[in-house]
């Protein structure tokens, strides 16, 4: 049962437009992987280019065994060993290392890069370090194990604390903490159950779930927008995508992010929802990718239908980029086509692997030893990739691939200028389309459906001309939503008008009867 407890259910999705514009304008080669599952929406999706074929960029050996996945940004990798937190470059040079307080080996939670700091949960605290030096900035005492990875919502940092899966110390509550930019706790949200799962955030709301199955959408004031419940419990982070919140329990649940309405549910055989490592839902290209106990399942995000399934032995969490998915299966790193599931390439190592991340065109894969594997784009393939990007009208990726090809060959390519010009033109047109969507959502909020409909139709035409099918489909869905609202509004207006006429008739009749008497 879903309960709406706050007026924020009327909030529109306009901020998504701003986010999308920003992503379109970002330099692709500078795309990092700052948080658990890449971003605060926990999509595990990167705008980065990615290798089409197997090419080992480097193998780095750390001074101590690695205990989990990692984060990366601006050419640096942040990763945990058995006793230390390391910052290294892509050549393996150690830029700094520090020994975090309360380091917990078995949590396997990677560092997070958040508001210019490195965040890492531990035993009884959430710790924040300087990104450049590794110096400890602040340690927020929690009195419980912090197995939750932080996210940002507005100017706040949010994370959960709870002991349900690890250790019990009576008297210390499981809570979500809302922390300001100065690392001071501003609010606490008490959930029913253990808040090990990392929250997912979007606009000014966040979604969290507990091991016991309680699901919450709350705002930054700590007020519940809506809540729900799943008997199967929840061990992994929610995933947010285009105004939808996805929860993996015993099955896959899709909620409207702003109202809490259950839009659909789908049975996914083999969901690992009892112990770590658990299944997670990754997002990309209007699809969801789930690692189950015996393979990968791909679902359509709009309908919930299963598109394909591929068998692999205990695959890891999935990373998505450049129309490909990447995951580990035992000692093997695997790349598949994101649309068909077809195997593209794989590489078997000597040790079991943690989930891969994607940064600056590289696939970074920590192993359960001292070795860190980096798979990159073969320099000989940059020119071929650039031409493919041009055909798909992905001009930014084409531009940066041409630039990389120039660096590799030492030749000046005229295609660089062509790609740059087309990139700027597309970004300008698409940016205008997103601005129209933002304005349309404001009209929707005010009940001006006619103006909103015209703007969405304009945006639809732009996305159609740019062959951006997913955005076109989402605009079409929004247009249908507006038409339904307009129809309902007309019905309500007519109903009110008829009721008004009937009431007036009764009043007149009563007065006439009184006058006759």
CORUR-V916628 format. One record per residue. N is the residue number from 1. SS is DSSP state (hx for helix, st for strand, lp for the rest). Layout:
n=N ss=SS
n=N ss=SS
This chain:
n=1 ss=lp
n=2 ss=lp
n=3 ss=st
n=4 ss=st
n=5 ss=lp
n=6 ss=lp
n=7 ss=hx
n=8 ss=hx
n=9 ss=hx
n=10 ss=hx
n=11 ss=lp
n=12 ss=lp
n=13 ss=lp
n=14 ss=hx
n=15 ss=hx
n=16 ss=hx
n=17 ss=hx
n=18 ss=hx
n=19 ss=hx
n=20 ss=hx
n=21 ss=hx
n=22 ss=hx
n=23 ss=hx
n=24 ss=hx
n=25 ss=hx
n=26 ss=lp
n=27 ss=lp
n=28 ss=hx
n=29 ss=hx
n=30 ss=hx
n=31 ss=lp
n=32 ss=lp
n=33 ss=st
n=34 ss=lp
n=35 ss=st
n=36 ss=lp
n=37 ss=lp
n=38 ss=st
n=39 ss=lp
n=40 ss=lp
n=41 ss=lp
n=42 ss=lp
n=43 ss=lp
n=44 ss=lp
n=45 ss=st
n=46 ss=st
n=47 ss=lp
n=48 ss=lp
n=49 ss=lp
n=50 ss=lp
n=51 ss=lp
n=52 ss=lp
n=53 ss=lp
n=54 ss=lp
n=55 ss=lp
n=56 ss=st
n=57 ss=st
n=58 ss=st
n=59 ss=st
n=60 ss=st
n=61 ss=st
n=62 ss=lp
n=63 ss=lp
n=64 ss=lp
n=65 ss=lp
n=66 ss=st
n=67 ss=st
n=68 ss=st
n=69 ss=st
n=70 ss=st
n=71 ss=st
n=72 ss=st
n=73 ss=st
n=74 ss=lp
n=75 ss=lp
n=76 ss=st
n=77 ss=st
n=78 ss=st
n=79 ss=st
n=80 ss=st
n=81 ss=st
n=82 ss=lp
n=83 ss=lp
n=84 ss=lp
n=85 ss=st
n=86 ss=st
n=87 ss=st
n=88 ss=st
n=89 ss=st
n=90 ss=lp
n=91 ss=lp
n=92 ss=lp
n=93 ss=lp
n=94 ss=st
n=95 ss=st
n=96 ss=st
n=97 ss=st
n=98 ss=st
n=99 ss=lp
n=100 ss=lp
n=101 ss=lp
n=102 ss=lp
n=103 ss=lp
n=104 ss=lp
n=105 ss=hx
n=106 ss=hx
n=107 ss=hx
n=108 ss=lp
n=109 ss=lp
n=110 ss=lp
n=111 ss=lp
n=112 ss=st
n=113 ss=st
n=114 ss=st
n=115 ss=lp
n=116 ss=lp
n=117 ss=st
n=118 ss=st
n=119 ss=st
n=120 ss=st
n=121 ss=st
n=122 ss=lp
n=123 ss=st
n=124 ss=st
n=125 ss=st
n=126 ss=st
n=127 ss=st
n=128 ss=st
n=129 ss=st
n=130 ss=st
n=131 ss=lp
n=132 ss=lp
n=133 ss=lp
n=134 ss=lp
n=135 ss=lp
n=136 ss=st
n=137 ss=st
n=138 ss=st
n=139 ss=st
n=140 ss=st
n=141 ss=st
n=142 ss=st
n=143 ss=st
n=144 ss=st
n=145 ss=st
n=146 ss=lp
n=147 ss=lp
n=148 ss=lp
n=149 ss=lp
n=150 ss=lp
n=151 ss=st
n=152 ss=st
n=153 ss=st
n=154 ss=lp
n=155 ss=lp
n=156 ss=st
n=157 ss=st
n=158 ss=st
n=159 ss=st
n=160 ss=st
n=161 ss=st
n=162 ss=lp
n=163 ss=lp
n=164 ss=lp
n=165 ss=lp
n=166 ss=lp
n=167 ss=lp
n=168 ss=lp
n=169 ss=lp
n=170 ss=lp
n=171 ss=lp
n=172 ss=lp
n=173 ss=lp
n=174 ss=lp
n=175 ss=st
n=176 ss=st
n=177 ss=st
n=178 ss=st
n=179 ss=st
n=180 ss=lp
n=181 ss=lp
n=182 ss=lp
n=183 ss=lp
n=184 ss=lp
n=185 ss=st
n=186 ss=st
n=187 ss=st
n=188 ss=st
n=189 ss=st
n=190 ss=st
n=191 ss=lp
n=192 ss=lp
n=193 ss=lp
n=194 ss=lp
n=195 ss=lp
n=196 ss=lp
n=197 ss=lp
n=198 ss=lp
n=199 ss=lp
n=200 ss=st
n=201 ss=st
n=202 ss=st
n=203 ss=lp
n=204 ss=lp
n=205 ss=st
n=206 ss=st
n=207 ss=st
n=208 ss=st
n=209 ss=st
n=210 ss=lp
n=211 ss=lp
n=212 ss=lp
n=213 ss=lp
n=214 ss=st
n=215 ss=st
n=216 ss=st
n=217 ss=st
n=218 ss=st
n=219 ss=st
n=220 ss=lp
n=221 ss=lp
n=222 ss=lp
n=223 ss=lp
n=224 ss=st
n=225 ss=st
n=226 ss=st
n=227 ss=st
n=228 ss=st
n=229 ss=st
n=230 ss=lp
n=231 ss=lp
n=232 ss=lp
n=233 ss=lp
n=234 ss=lp
n=235 ss=lp
n=236 ss=lp
n=237 ss=lp
n=238 ss=lp
n=239 ss=st
n=240 ss=st
n=241 ss=st
n=242 ss=lp
n=243 ss=lp
n=244 ss=st
n=245 ss=st
n=246 ss=st
n=247 ss=st
n=248 ss=st
n=249 ss=lp
n=250 ss=lp
n=251 ss=lp
n=252 ss=st
n=253 ss=st
n=254 ss=st
n=255 ss=st
n=256 ss=st
n=257 ss=lp
n=258 ss=lp
n=259 ss=lp
n=260 ss=lp
n=261 ss=lp
n=262 ss=st
n=263 ss=st
n=264 ss=st
n=265 ss=st
n=266 ss=st
n=267 ss=lp
n=268 ss=lp
n=269 ss=lp
n=270 ss=lp
n=271 ss=lp
n=272 ss=lp
n=273 ss=lp
n=274 ss=lp
n=275 ss=lp
n=276 ss=lp
n=277 ss=lp
n=278 ss=lp
n=279 ss=lp
n=280 ss=lp
n=281 ss=st
n=282 ss=st
n=283 ss=st
n=284 ss=st
n=285 ss=lp
n=286 ss=lp
n=287 ss=st
n=288 ss=st
n=289 ss=st
n=290 ss=st
n=291 ss=st
n=292 ss=st
n=293 ss=lp
n=294 ss=lp
n=295 ss=st
n=296 ss=st
n=297 ss=st
n=298 ss=st
n=299 ss=st
n=300 ss=st
n=301 ss=lp
n=302 ss=lp
n=303 ss=lp
n=304 ss=lp
n=305 ss=lp
n=306 ss=st
n=307 ss=st
n=308 ss=st
n=309 ss=st
n=310 ss=st
n=311 ss=st
n=312 ss=lp
n=313 ss=lp
n=314 ss=lp
n=315 ss=st
n=316 ss=lp
n=317 ss=lp
n=318 ss=lp
n=319 ss=st
n=320 ss=st
n=321 ss=st
n=322 ss=lp
n=323 ss=lp
n=324 ss=st
n=325 ss=st
n=326 ss=st
n=327 ss=st
n=328 ss=st
n=329 ss=st
n=330 ss=lp
n=331 ss=lp
n=332 ss=st
n=333 ss=st
n=334 ss=st
n=335 ss=st
n=336 ss=st
n=337 ss=st
n=338 ss=lp
n=339 ss=lp
n=340 ss=lp
n=341 ss=lp
n=342 ss=lp
n=343 ss=st
n=344 ss=st
n=345 ss=st
n=346 ss=st
n=347 ss=st
n=348 ss=st
n=349 ss=lp
n=350 ss=lp
n=351 ss=lp
n=352 ss=lp
n=353 ss=st
n=354 ss=lp
n=355 ss=lp
n=356 ss=lp
n=357 ss=st
n=358 ss=st
n=359 ss=st
n=360 ss=lp
n=361 ss=lp
n=362 ss=st
n=363 ss=st
n=364 ss=st
n=365 ss=st
n=366 ss=st
n=367 ss=st
n=368 ss=lp
n=369 ss=lp
n=370 ss=lp
n=371 ss=st
n=372 ss=st
n=373 ss=st
n=374 ss=st
n=375 ss=st
n=376 ss=lp
n=377 ss=lp
n=378 ss=lp
n=379 ss=hx
n=380 ss=hx
n=381 ss=hx
n=382 ss=hx
n=383 ss=hx
n=384 ss=hx
n=385 ss=hx
n=386 ss=hx
n=387 ss=hx
n=388 ss=hx
n=389 ss=hx
n=390 ss=hx
n=391 ss=hx
n=392 ss=lp
n=393 ss=lp
n=394 ss=lp
n=395 ss=hx
n=396 ss=hx
n=397 ss=hx
n=398 ss=hx
n=399 ss=hx
n=400 ss=hx
n=401 ss=hx
n=402 ss=hx
n=403 ss=hx
n=404 ss=hx
n=405 ss=hx
n=406 ss=hx
n=407 ss=hx
n=408 ss=hx
n=409 ss=hx
n=410 ss=lp
n=411 ss=lp
n=412 ss=lp
n=413 ss=lp
n=414 ss=lp
n=415 ss=hx
n=416 ss=hx
n=417 ss=hx
n=418 ss=hx
n=419 ss=hx
n=420 ss=hx
n=421 ss=hx
n=422 ss=hx
n=423 ss=hx
n=424 ss=hx
n=425 ss=hx
n=426 ss=hx
n=427 ss=hx
n=428 ss=hx
n=429 ss=hx
n=430 ss=hx
n=431 ss=hx
n=432 ss=hx
n=433 ss=hx
n=434 ss=hx
n=435 ss=hx
n=436 ss=hx
n=437 ss=hx
n=438 ss=hx
n=439 ss=hx
n=440 ss=hx
n=441 ss=hx
n=442 ss=hx
n=443 ss=hx
n=444 ss=hx
n=445 ss=hx
n=446 ss=lp
n=447 ss=lp
n=448 ss=lp
n=449 ss=hx
n=450 ss=hx
n=451 ss=hx
n=452 ss=hx
n=453 ss=hx
n=454 ss=hx
n=455 ss=hx
n=456 ss=hx
n=457 ss=hx
n=458 ss=hx
n=459 ss=hx
n=460 ss=hx
n=461 ss=hx
n=462 ss=hx
n=463 ss=hx
n=464 ss=hx
n=465 ss=hx
n=466 ss=lp
n=467 ss=lp
n=468 ss=lp
n=469 ss=hx
n=470 ss=hx
n=471 ss=hx
n=472 ss=hx
n=473 ss=hx
n=474 ss=hx
n=475 ss=hx
n=476 ss=hx
n=477 ss=hx
n=478 ss=hx
n=479 ss=hx
n=480 ss=hx
n=481 ss=hx
n=482 ss=hx
n=483 ss=hx
n=484 ss=hx
n=485 ss=hx
n=486 ss=hx
n=487 ss=hx
n=488 ss=hx
n=489 ss=hx
n=490 ss=hx
n=491 ss=hx
n=492 ss=hx
n=493 ss=hx
n=494 ss=hx
n=495 ss=hx
n=496 ss=hx
n=497 ss=hx
n=498 ss=hx
n=499 ss=hx
n=500 ss=hx
n=501 ss=hx
n=502 ss=hx
n=503 ss=hx
n=504 ss=hx
n=505 ss=hx
n=506 ss=hx
n=507 ss=hx
n=508 ss=hx
n=509 ss=hx
n=510 ss=hx
n=511 ss=hx
n=512 ss=hx
n=513 ss=hx
n=514 ss=hx
n=515 ss=hx
n=516 ss=hx
n=517 ss=lp
